Amino acid sequence: MNVIEVHNLCHKYNGRTIYEDLSFTVPEGSICGLLGKNGQGKTTLVNILMGFLKPTGGKCLVLGEDSHELPPAVRNRIGLLHEGHLAYEFMTIGQTERFFRGCYPDWKPAIFYDLVNKMGLSSQHKVGNMSCGQRSQVVLGVIMAQNPDLLILDDYSMGLDAGYRRLFLDVLHDFAGQGGKTIFVTSHIVQDLEKLVDTMIFIDQGKILQTGLSDFMSSFHKFSFRNGDVVNFGNDTVLSGWEQRGDHITVYSFASQTEVADHLGSLGVKFKDLQQKTMSLEDGFIGLMGKY
């Protein structure tokens, strides 16, 4: 079963095309990361999936229902964390729990307090008097206590330090381990996604590449070599991306080392010490999408 289905999605904003004929699926039980540079429409896509924004064309299904006609029973199965970690700052921790408890029939107060109590704060502590990380922990408690079937996280890492980001990852791993739960997540902290996702969607100028994490990490490669000249590969069909620092050049490709060597030779590029290097997901993201 697919929890999310996007069919031929098109969207324009102020005359600019954001998506054109975009299609993908997110299977039940998967942890799918949506990756793209700033301005590629990741938050826009989340808004369309939640029915907050109407696309120019195409159709989106969430839990089997049209995203713009989601009945309340289906919305109760979706946990949404929008960028910014918005919370009712005038409420206390206890008031926050009691308020949201009445909104969700499958509310789990023990889950909320298990997360919030890690901060060592009284239930009378006001949300407005908390740090950004502490507020995000309250919001995470609210979302996890809903016991959703689909968790949508839009740039959950905004403003969080390493400790809080690690807490989020621990909680999300536990959530996914329950079985039958699906996570759809965007983040600018790509190294966090490497520890979390099993499938990824790269989005760039309305085009996508959907792939498994392990497949991408084994098929996309990082190579380095030395060359004293300034190089510019432009829009090369074999090399997806490249970087140069002094005489050290790094290139990225789906091709093998032998194929890359032959290609460099065909371009007349002189190279020494061509080697395949260990690649992180962040390296791969930059190599595939570019820095800018």
N, C-alpha and C positions, 0 to 999 in steps of 0.2 A: 504493500500500500504506500502511495505517495502522500505525505502530509502537506507538501506544498507543490503546486503545479503552476508553471507560468507558460502561457501559450501565446506566441507571436505578440509579445508586449511592445507597444510603441508609446513614447511619451515625449512631449516637447514643452519647453519652458522658455518664454520670451523669445520665441522663434528659434531657439537652439534645440537640436535633437539630442535627447538624453539616451533613449533606447530606440532601436528600430528592429522589429522582428526578433525580440529576445525570448528565448525559450529554455527552460530547465526544470528539473524536478528535484525534490528533496525527499528521500525515502524515510519511512517511519523508523525510528531507532538510530538514525544517523546524527552525527555532529558535523554540521556543514558551516564552513567559514566563507564569508563573502569578502574578497580582497580587491582593493582598487585604490588608486591614488585619489587625492582630494578632488572633489568636483565630478566624480564619475557616477554619482547617483545612488550611492549605497543607502543613505537615509531616505531618499525619495522612494526607493524600492520597498523599504520597510513600511513607509507610509501608505503605499499602494496596497501592500499585502494586508495591512490592517484596515483598509477601507477609508483611511483618512484623506486620500488623494485619488482622484479619478484619472486614469491614464487616457491618452489620446486614442489608443486602440489596443486590442488584445484582451486576454482574459486571465485572471489569476484565481486559482482555487486553493483554499486553506482548509484543511481538515474536511475536504470534500465539498465545501460550500464556496460560492462566489464571494470573493473578498469584499465586495460592496454590498452584500446582502447577508452578512454573518448574523445569525440569530443569537440571542443572549446566551443560550446553552452552549454554543460553540465558542463564543468569546470567553466564557468562563473556563474553557480548556486551554486558553492561551495566556502565557505570562509574558508581558512586554516590559523591557527595560530600555527606555529611550535615552539617547545621549543627554548627558547633563545630570542624571540622577535626581530628578525632581522629587521633592517631598514636601509635605505640609509642615512648614517650619514652625507654625504657631502651636502645633500639637506636641504633647509629650510622647515618649515611647509607648506608654500604656494606652494613651488615647489613640495612637496610630493603630495599634493592634485591634482595639475594640471597634474602631471605625471600619477597617477593612474586613474584619470577621463577618460583619453583616452583609457583605457584598458577595461572598463566595461560599457556596454550599459545601464544598469539600475542604474548607479552611482547616489548617493544622497549626494551632497556636504553639504547640511544642516546638515545631520547626522554627517559627519566628523567634521565640525566646532563646532557643539554642544558639542561634546566630548572634542575636543582639546582646545576650548576656556575656559573650566573649569580650565585650568592651568594658565590662565592670561598671556600668552606669546604672543609676536608679531608674525605675520605670517612670519616675516623675521628671526625668531629665528632658528638657525641651530639644526638639530636633534642630531648631534654629541656633542653638548654642553648641552645636557639634562641628567637628572638622568635616571637610569634604569626604574623607574616607569613612568617617563614622556615619555620616548621612547615607552614603552609598550602602553601608552595611544594613541600615534600617530598611532601605529600599529593597535590597536583596532578600532580607527576611520576609518582607511583604510578598514578594514575587514567589519565593520558594514555598511559603505557607499556603499559597493558592493550590499547590499540588497540580500544576498544569501538565498537559500532555505535550504541548509545544511551547518551548521557551525561545523568545526572540530577543536578542541582546544587541542593541545598536551602540557600538563604541562604549562598552561597559567600563573600559579602562581609563576613561577621561579623568584626569586629575588625581589618579590613585598612585600611591607609592608602591614599591616592590612587594612589601608585606601584604597590603590589601589585595593587590593583583593575584598574589599566590593564594590568598584565602578564597578569592573568587574561583580560581581554577580548582581548588580542592572541593569546593561546594558543587561545582558543575560536574566534576568527575563522579561524585557521589550521586548526584541527580541522574546522570546518564546511566549509572550502574543499576538503577531500579528496573530497567527493562521497559521497552515500549515508549520511552521518552525521546523526544527529538529536540535538538538545539540548532538554531539558525543564528549565527553570530557574525558581527562585523567588529573589527578592532584595528587601530593603527599600530598596536604593539604586536607585530607579526610573530615575534619569538614566543609570545604567549600562545598563539594559535597553534604553533608547532607542537605544543604539549597537550593540545586539546582535541583538535578536529581530526576526522577521518576522511572527509571529502572537502574539496575547495572549489569555489567558483571565482575565477579571476575575471574582473570586468574592466574593460578599457574602451572608451569611446563607443559604448553601446554594444560591443562585441564581448563574448565570453569564452572562456575555456573552463570546462568542468572536468575535474579529475580527482582521483583518490590521492591522499597525501603520500602514501608509499609509492604509488605509481609515478607521481611527479618527481619525488626525490630520487628515484632510481633512473628516470629517463631524461631528466634535465641536468646538465652538467656545467661545472665551473672549471675553467682552464686558465692557467697563467703562463706567460712567457716574457722574455726580455726583448726589447727593441729600442734602440736609441732615437728613433724617429717619432715625430708626432703623427699619430694615426687617426683616421676618421672613417669608420666603416659605413656610416650613413644607415640607410634602410636595407640592411643586408638580409638575404633570404636564408642564410645558414646560421649566422650569428645573431641571436636575439637581443643581445645587449653587450656593452663593453665599458670598461673603465680604464683610465691611464693615470698612473702616478709616477712621474719621472720616466725611467726606462722599463718600469714594470707594468704590464698590460694584462688585464683580466677580461676574458670573454665568456659568454654563456651560450649554450647551444643544446639542442636535442640530438645533435650529431655526436659520433664517437670521436675519440682523440685522433685516430688516423684520418677520419673524414675532415676534422677541423684543420689538421696539418696540411692535407691536400688542398683544402680551400684557401688557407692563408697563402700557400705557394702559388695558387692560381691567381691570386690578387697581387702577387709580387711583394708580399709582406715578408720581410726577413725576420726570423725569430730564433731565439735560443732558449733552451731549457723549457720546452713546452711540457707542462705537467697538469694532470687533473688534480684539483684541490677539493678538500672537504667543503661541502656547501650547506649552509643553514637555510631554513625557509626564508628568512629575511634576505639572504643573498639571492636566492632564487626569485623572490618577488621583484627585487631591483633589476636582476638580469632579464626578467621577462617583461616587466612593465616600464623600466627606466626610472631614473631619479626624479625627473621633472614632469 
